[in-house]
Amino acid sequence: MPRMVAPAGFVLLLLTATLFAAAAPATPSVAANDTPYVRLIARAVLPADSFAAGPPTGFAITGNTNGRTVPFASHPVQGISAVIPTWNGWLALSDNGYGARGNSADYRLRWYAVGPDFNAGTVAVRGYTELSDPARLVPFPIVNAASDRVLTGADFDPESFRQAPDGTFWIGEEFGPYLLHVDAQGRLIDPPIATPVPAPLRPFARGLTIVRSPEHPDLLGLPDADARRAAANLPSSRGFEGMALNSSGTRLYPMLEGALTDDPVRTRLLLQEFDLATEAYTGRFWFYPMEAAGNAIGDLTAVNDDQFLVIERDGGEGPTARFKRIYLIDLRAVGEGGVLQKTLLADLMQIDDPEGITTTEEGAIGLGDVFKFPFVTIESVYPVGARTLLVINDNNYPFSSGRRPGRAPDDNEFILIRLPEALDLE
């Protein structure tokens, strides 16, 4: 929802963050080119083995499940890919389930109402809302077409999540990639909206006017994965990982997680502007520059109408995690070719913990004086104050094991970090 709204639960969280910050030592000054001094001020954990009501799921899971037996008797509360504040906590969007269309047909798409208690270090799950298509707006077959039309992880892969001023929700997903528009009960109220290809990328779009992944529903009838990749112009799992809503609540800014398949510039990610009043792309676009072609982005969140937070990460976890960072971009600071400039705000592999919020643990990575977020996917960031960010990992249950490699699947960790300089919140 627009940041000018201050729900009661959001205010309580701000007060909590302020209290933690006041008790901590002053931030030391650092040189302009140094890694910013970022401090851990709170942490709350939702255990990996957290489940909510729902039918059994996970029948198609294969591979290393970190000791968990599949299928599951109900639905794991996992895969947090975006968060937004509510009057008494947060709404946390779950992704498609188990990482692929083929193994997630029995995973019902949801957002969960959660309440982190940073004093106790716990996270309460208060309920959920399921995505559905009762008006039959999806123009292709869905898994539950003959029953309740609840959407599943074989239909869409939701990765980003914002609430408009009218109370409806917009979701950025990866299979299309599409924008999805749903009401407060999770019911689709518009057909899925395709992603246009702007002029500079058309030579690399394989003759298509829209961005299309190998999981796009138009390609499901092709004989195999190679044929689907050949007919697409975006690699798998590179759709809308991040999507911001400006602080005025008028424009969405969805950003692709990866470059088009044939784009020779492998480090530029397409960011476009979408107008909520007309429900159409405006034609404005930018390119976010990744540090390395193998990196990906995890989230895009507005600071104000022009500035945004970006999570950029490598694909490592545990001992192989190296690059997990938060940058600030400004749509007014654009270089040659529409490439945005960026400023490093936080290195999530180098967070100071002077208050001893975490302690070292045998077999665990990144706990103690230098706190690290060594997860393969970190997909949620939200400014809860001018110098305080909420950051949450996506635990990819039951697969990811970055905190305690080989010992347990990752929990969903909610952390508050303190920045050395204030953001210009609106």
MOKAQUI-V991986 format. One record per residue. N is the residue number from 0. PSI is psi in whole degrees, -180 to 180 (* if undefined). OMEGA is omega in degrees with one decimal (none if undefined). Layout:
# MOKAQUI-V991986
n = <N & N>
psi = <PSI & PSI>
omega = <OMEGA & OMEGA>
This chain:
# MOKAQUI-V991986
n = <0 & 1 & 2 & 3 & 4 & 5 & 6 & 7 & 8 & 9 & 10 & 11 & 12 & 13 & 14 & 15 & 16 & 17 & 18 & 19 & 20 & 21 & 22 & 23 & 24 & 25 & 26 & 27 & 28 & 29 & 30 & 31 & 32 & 33 & 34 & 35 & 36 & 37 & 38 & 39 & 40 & 41 & 42 & 43 & 44 & 45 & 46 & 47 & 48 & 49 & 50 & 51 & 52 & 53 & 54 & 55 & 56 & 57 & 58 & 59 & 60 & 61 & 62 & 63 & 64 & 65 & 66 & 67 & 68 & 69 & 70 & 71 & 72 & 73 & 74 & 75 & 76 & 77 & 78 & 79 & 80 & 81 & 82 & 83 & 84 & 85 & 86 & 87 & 88 & 89 & 90 & 91 & 92 & 93 & 94 & 95 & 96 & 97 & 98 & 99 & 100 & 101 & 102 & 103 & 104 & 105 & 106 & 107 & 108 & 109 & 110 & 111 & 112 & 113 & 114 & 115 & 116 & 117 & 118 & 119 & 120 & 121 & 122 & 123 & 124 & 125 & 126 & 127 & 128 & 129 & 130 & 131 & 132 & 133 & 134 & 135 & 136 & 137 & 138 & 139 & 140 & 141 & 142 & 143 & 144 & 145 & 146 & 147 & 148 & 149 & 150 & 151 & 152 & 153 & 154 & 155 & 156 & 157 & 158 & 159 & 160 & 161 & 162 & 163 & 164 & 165 & 166 & 167 & 168 & 169 & 170 & 171 & 172 & 173 & 174 & 175 & 176 & 177 & 178 & 179 & 180 & 181 & 182 & 183 & 184 & 185 & 186 & 187 & 188 & 189 & 190 & 191 & 192 & 193 & 194 & 195 & 196 & 197 & 198 & 199 & 200 & 201 & 202 & 203 & 204 & 205 & 206 & 207 & 208 & 209 & 210 & 211 & 212 & 213 & 214 & 215 & 216 & 217 & 218 & 219 & 220 & 221 & 222 & 223 & 224 & 225 & 226 & 227 & 228 & 229 & 230 & 231 & 232 & 233 & 234 & 235 & 236 & 237 & 238 & 239 & 240 & 241 & 242 & 243 & 244 & 245 & 246 & 247 & 248 & 249 & 250 & 251 & 252 & 253 & 254 & 255 & 256 & 257 & 258 & 259 & 260 & 261 & 262 & 263 & 264 & 265 & 266 & 267 & 268 & 269 & 270 & 271 & 272 & 273 & 274 & 275 & 276 & 277 & 278 & 279 & 280 & 281 & 282 & 283 & 284 & 285 & 286 & 287 & 288 & 289 & 290 & 291 & 292 & 293 & 294 & 295 & 296 & 297 & 298 & 299 & 300 & 301 & 302 & 303 & 304 & 305 & 306 & 307 & 308 & 309 & 310 & 311 & 312 & 313 & 314 & 315 & 316 & 317 & 318 & 319 & 320 & 321 & 322 & 323 & 324 & 325 & 326 & 327 & 328 & 329 & 330 & 331 & 332 & 333 & 334 & 335 & 336 & 337 & 338 & 339 & 340 & 341 & 342 & 343 & 344 & 345 & 346 & 347 & 348 & 349 & 350 & 351 & 352 & 353 & 354 & 355 & 356 & 357 & 358 & 359 & 360 & 361 & 362 & 363 & 364 & 365 & 366 & 367 & 368 & 369 & 370 & 371 & 372 & 373 & 374 & 375 & 376 & 377 & 378 & 379 & 380 & 381 & 382 & 383 & 384 & 385 & 386 & 387 & 388 & 389 & 390 & 391 & 392 & 393 & 394 & 395 & 396 & 397 & 398 & 399 & 400 & 401 & 402 & 403 & 404 & 405 & 406 & 407 & 408 & 409 & 410 & 411 & 412 & 413 & 414 & 415 & 416 & 417 & 418 & 419 & 420 & 421 & 422 & 423 & 424 & 425>
psi = <160 & 143 & -13 & -16 & 132 & 83 & 156 & -45 & -35 & -42 & -42 & -40 & -40 & -41 & -41 & -47 & -39 & -42 & -45 & -43 & -39 & -30 & -13 & 159 & 161 & 150 & 125 & 151 & 147 & 155 & 157 & -32 & -2 & 160 & 130 & 142 & 110 & 138 & 138 & 126 & -11 & 155 & 135 & 146 & 129 & 113 & 147 & -43 & 55 & 129 & 153 & 167 & 151 & 166 & 163 & 148 & 162 & 18 & -27 & 8 & 136 & 169 & -170 & 116 & 18 & 41 & 0 & 137 & 132 & 154 & 167 & 149 & -24 & -162 & 124 & 141 & 95 & -178 & 40 & 116 & -8 & 152 & 151 & 148 & 151 & -177 & -25 & 20 & -127 & 153 & 128 & 119 & 129 & 149 & -156 & -5 & -87 & 21 & -7 & 155 & -41 & -23 & 11 & 19 & -20 & 11 & 118 & 128 & 134 & 160 & 147 & 143 & 120 & 154 & 99 & 135 & 100 & -16 & -41 & -19 & 23 & 166 & 123 & 140 & 118 & -10 & -177 & 163 & 130 & 146 & 141 & 169 & 62 & -25 & 2 & 51 & -18 & 124 & 22 & 164 & 140 & 164 & -47 & 38 & -32 & 2 & -118 & -2 & 29 & 134 & 148 & 175 & -5 & -11 & -48 & 161 & 87 & 131 & -18 & 158 & 121 & 152 & 128 & 164 & -25 & 3 & -9 & 167 & 146 & 136 & 131 & 131 & 169 & -26 & -35 & -68 & 147 & 160 & 134 & 138 & 119 & 158 & -175 & -16 & 8 & 10 & 130 & 132 & -1 & 153 & 155 & 139 & 121 & 168 & 116 & 156 & 119 & 163 & -44 & -21 & -5 & -35 & -16 & 14 & 9 & 37 & 4 & 148 & -10 & 158 & 133 & 125 & 167 & -18 & 3 & 137 & -27 & -18 & 0 & -23 & -5 & 156 & -31 & 179 & -37 & -41 & -38 & -41 & -38 & -31 & -11 & 170 & 9 & 137 & 163 & 147 & 38 & 28 & -142 & 84 & -34 & 145 & 122 & 154 & 124 & 162 & -20 & -12 & 27 & -25 & 141 & 152 & 82 & 141 & 134 & 150 & -24 & 167 & 158 & 150 & -41 & 4 & 121 & -20 & 95 & -10 & 3 & 133 & 135 & 127 & 123 & 164 & 135 & 127 & 124 & -31 & -41 & -10 & 52 & 152 & 141 & -16 & -11 & 140 & 161 & 173 & 128 & 130 & 115 & 155 & -29 & 149 & -27 & -5 & 172 & 166 & 154 & -27 & 158 & 120 & 137 & 142 & -43 & -158 & -18 & -25 & 145 & 150 & 138 & 129 & 124 & 137 & 159 & -175 & 14 & 160 & 157 & -128 & -17 & 0 & 126 & -42 & 101 & 101 & 158 & 127 & 159 & 129 & 157 & 122 & -13 & -11 & 89 & 134 & -162 & 137 & 17 & 18 & 128 & 148 & 156 & 153 & 130 & 125 & -38 & 135 & 110 & -1 & 7 & 73 & 126 & 141 & 67 & -21 & -1 & 36 & -35 & 156 & 153 & 149 & 133 & 129 & -3 & 147 & 131 & 20 & 144 & -155 & -42 & 104 & 138 & 154 & 79 & 44 & 147 & -37 & 122 & 111 & 12 & 128 & 139 & 131 & 116 & 1 & 170 & -27 & 14 & 129 & 138 & 130 & 136 & 140 & 157 & 118 & -4 & 39 & 134 & 20 & -43 & 143 & 67 & -34 & -45 & 74 & 129 & -1 & -36 & 152 & 155 & 145 & 169 & 114 & 128 & 119 & 148 & 127 & 148 & 124 & 154 & -23 & 153 & 144 & 158 & 77 & 145 & *>
omega = <-178.7 & -174.5 & 178.2 & 175.1 & -178.8 & -179.9 & -173.6 & -180.0 & 178.4 & 178.3 & 178.6 & 178.7 & 177.0 & 178.8 & 177.6 & 179.7 & -179.5 & 179.3 & 178.2 & -177.8 & -177.8 & -177.3 & -174.7 & 179.3 & -178.9 & 179.0 & 177.7 & 177.2 & 179.9 & 177.6 & -173.8 & -176.5 & 178.9 & 171.5 & -177.7 & 177.0 & -177.2 & -173.1 & 172.7 & 179.4 & 176.5 & 178.7 & 175.1 & -171.4 & 168.7 & -174.8 & -179.3 & -176.1 & 176.1 & -175.2 & 175.6 & -179.8 & 179.3 & -179.6 & 176.4 & -176.5 & 178.6 & -178.1 & -176.2 & -179.9 & 172.5 & 177.8 & -176.7 & -179.6 & 177.7 & 175.2 & 179.5 & -178.1 & 177.6 & 0.2 & 177.7 & -178.2 & 177.6 & -172.7 & 174.0 & 175.5 & -168.8 & 173.9 & -178.3 & -174.6 & 176.6 & 176.9 & 171.8 & -177.0 & 173.1 & -177.5 & -176.9 & 179.6 & -174.9 & 167.1 & -176.8 & -178.5 & 173.2 & 179.9 & -169.8 & 177.2 & -170.6 & 168.4 & -178.6 & 176.9 & -172.8 & -177.9 & -172.8 & -178.9 & 179.2 & 177.6 & -176.5 & -175.7 & -173.3 & 155.4 & -176.8 & 170.1 & -176.6 & 178.9 & 176.0 & 173.9 & -173.5 & 174.2 & 179.8 & -178.6 & -176.7 & 177.6 & 178.2 & 173.6 & -170.2 & -179.2 & -179.6 & 174.7 & -178.1 & 175.7 & -177.8 & -178.7 & -178.0 & -179.7 & 177.7 & 179.4 & 177.3 & -172.7 & 177.7 & -177.7 & 174.7 & -173.8 & -175.6 & -177.6 & -174.9 & -177.6 & -172.8 & -179.8 & 168.6 & -177.0 & -176.4 & 178.8 & 171.0 & 179.3 & -177.9 & 175.1 & -177.8 & -176.3 & 179.8 & -158.5 & 176.8 & 177.0 & -179.6 & 179.0 & 179.3 & 177.6 & 176.9 & -176.8 & 174.4 & -176.4 & 172.0 & -176.3 & -168.9 & -173.5 & -179.1 & -3.0 & -177.7 & 159.4 & 177.9 & -179.5 & -176.6 & 176.8 & -175.7 & 175.9 & 177.6 & -177.7 & 179.3 & -178.5 & 172.6 & 170.9 & 176.5 & -176.1 & -177.6 & -175.4 & -178.9 & 174.9 & 178.7 & -172.4 & -177.0 & -178.2 & -176.7 & 176.5 & -177.3 & -173.8 & 177.6 & 176.0 & -178.0 & 176.1 & 177.8 & 172.9 & -175.3 & 178.1 & 176.8 & 178.5 & 179.8 & -175.9 & 178.7 & -174.1 & -174.5 & -179.6 & 179.3 & -167.2 & -176.4 & -176.9 & 178.9 & 179.2 & 178.7 & 177.5 & -179.8 & -178.2 & 179.6 & 172.9 & 177.3 & 177.0 & 176.5 & 175.0 & 178.3 & 178.7 & -172.3 & 176.6 & 179.7 & 176.5 & -179.3 & 168.2 & -178.4 & -173.8 & 175.8 & 178.7 & -175.5 & -173.9 & 169.9 & 178.2 & 177.5 & -179.7 & 176.8 & 179.7 & -178.7 & 178.1 & 173.1 & -173.7 & -175.5 & -179.9 & -179.5 & 177.2 & -170.4 & -175.7 & -178.8 & -179.2 & -176.7 & 174.7 & -178.3 & -179.2 & -178.3 & -176.7 & -177.9 & -178.6 & -178.3 & -175.2 & -179.1 & 173.3 & -175.1 & -174.5 & 176.2 & 179.3 & 178.7 & 174.0 & 174.8 & -178.5 & 175.3 & 178.1 & -179.6 & -177.1 & 180.0 & 179.1 & 175.5 & 175.1 & -177.5 & 179.8 & 174.0 & -174.4 & -177.2 & 167.1 & 175.5 & -177.4 & -175.4 & -174.4 & -174.5 & 173.5 & 178.1 & 168.1 & 174.2 & -172.9 & 168.6 & -178.1 & -178.5 & 172.7 & -179.8 & -176.8 & -180.0 & 177.6 & -178.3 & -168.8 & 177.4 & -169.8 & 173.5 & 179.1 & 172.2 & 173.8 & -179.7 & -177.1 & 177.6 & -178.3 & -172.8 & 178.5 & -178.7 & 177.8 & 179.5 & -178.6 & -178.6 & 169.1 & -179.3 & -178.8 & 179.2 & 177.0 & -174.9 & 169.6 & -174.8 & 172.8 & -179.1 & -179.8 & -179.2 & 179.0 & -174.7 & -178.2 & 179.1 & 177.4 & 174.2 & 177.1 & -179.3 & -176.5 & -179.4 & 178.7 & -179.5 & -179.3 & 170.2 & 174.0 & -179.6 & -173.0 & 174.4 & -177.4 & 179.3 & 175.7 & -167.6 & -174.3 & -178.9 & 179.2 & 174.4 & -162.9 & 179.3 & 171.0 & 179.6 & 177.7 & 178.3 & 176.3 & -176.0 & 179.9 & -176.0 & 178.5 & 167.2 & 179.4 & -178.5 & 175.2 & 168.9 & -172.4 & 175.8 & -175.2 & 3.6 & -166.2 & -172.2 & -179.6 & -177.2 & -178.4 & -179.3 & -172.2 & 177.7 & -177.2 & -176.1 & 171.9 & -177.5 & 168.0 & 165.6 & -177.4 & 176.2 & 179.1 & 169.5 & 178.0 & -176.9 & 179.7 & 179.1 & 179.9 & -175.3 & 171.3 & -179.6 & -179.0 & 173.3 & none>
